[in-house]
């Protein structure tokens, strides 16, 4: 018997002065357990250990992960409902099962539903152990019993832990469940893959600490109506952040897109005004994308500025620079900018292509179809260099482009075969050379 405070008489047997004070045992959760338990060591004495990679069988996913899964790592994959998160990880689990022991734990679907998906993907014969369970402790027991090298959790929002009385999906449950899985991964060397729900704003649901606890955070992205999917790394302790992998969705599952530049470029039959091709950098991969701008006369007091794939505030800033340093005013025109293929450009290398597309559409003068342009525009009208300039030019040359308009500081030290390179110092110089 136990009582919250001292009592003279035992309520169970009626005896007097038989209760003794003692501290109640506290369940030690994964967050309270130490991972190493060792003494402090000098940084210089720490030996560098190799990190063998486990290939997922999907080259694009391996690229985003930095070369494959790392033993003992925890990866969180988030994305909109129905975008293909479960499909992607089931395909990866099927490929991993050929060489590794894989346990796929689902809390959202029955085993029959997972089997139906596996038949559609053509991987019913894959040696993957399936478990329909929502209690973390039972999943970890099964993982230990199977000696799993890879554990897939679908999804973390459906999991619950015995150390918390909250409902599945609550903040406390998410923290406790994730902490138990992270502790298991670090102590056993099992690679854990978590699927996470997202909010209507697109962020992973739950406390932000969930993203801090894991080693890698991936986002599955797609435009509405598009069959192309992009996996983007926003955090990676074992590889480059902002790396992307591109897939296309088919009836038989997700297929890798080996050459993403080909889907983002739309070669016109004849030169088209307002269209400029640029080279952006996504992680370690250069991508060729097409920036399109439509300039039209406005009847509104405040002309519209619409940017899809570009930062809206950045576009307004660039139009002000265009007026101040090139003498081209846009206060009587609507400007609509779009990046073909649903790509979102987050770097400044698209500044110069965007403004040249504006001038091209305004005067209805197309640029050469075999020209690629990149460069950052400063507030003083100067064309500033961007990182990895030579690699961008070489990527354009591989795709058949023969002309490049780039910042002077990005001029390659050695000539590139079949590539005519023009360097510019400022915006006015770039417009003069093109038009």
C-alpha angles and dihedrals in degrees: 000000000000132000131190092232140016116289129186095217127042110239091209104053103009094239120144128236094001100120116100126200115243137156113258114242112256120214109239109224127200091267092060095048117092118234099211109014091197133126124266115280134196116258091233091057095054110107118222110242124206117247106216111205125225111214114226092206090245111098095200092052091047089053092054092047091052098255103333141311119325118220110255094017126132118215124191118203118193133179146135119296112277095012093120108266095137091042092053095048093043089054090048091047091051091052093044091050091071091071106010137051105251128190117194111197116191125190097171103049138039122246089255091057092050089048091053090053091048091054090051090051093046095237103112091122094056112121095240122141113225126206127180102204139127101191111095096208093056091047091052091048090053091047090053092046092051092040087229118199092191126034122190119197117196100211133356091201091064095051124102132190130211090229091069130052094202123114119264110276094029119127094250092049093049092052095046095044093047092046091052091050093046091049090049092049094050095045098046103029092239116151108231124202117195127193113211132193120232132221125238088267089060098249122126109270118248134038119337088236087076090070091045092054097056127070099227133027118196128184123206108213136183140157118244111271095011122121092207120097128194126202110204126190112219094170129022126163091187103042148009119315119227091033113146136205122198126215135173121219118232135166089264094050138269119339124198119247104218096186108036093174089069093062095045094052122075109192109211122218089234133012112289125204118237094029123113129168118221138175118237129186120233108182105303095339125091113214130194112220135171121237114203126191129185118197117192136169112267128219092189127098088232110038116224123254113195121177124182113185092003131082109265094213091048090054091053090049092051092050089054090052089049091056096043100044104024100033094234111133121202099180091112097046138075113230122206117184126187137175110217118238099027094279117155113215113210100171132080096239088095094062097092095041091050094053094044088051089052092053091043092054093043094054095029091235114138124214121233112283092226094056126103122195135192137157143120120255119219126207089253090059095255122141107234127200123255129212120274094015096161092048089053092052092049091050090054091049090054089057094053102264113145102184132055132185108198142153115283092240090058095058108132116247090226127042117258115224117251092004123116106201123199118190125203134192102199143011096259090053092050093051092047092052093049101041 
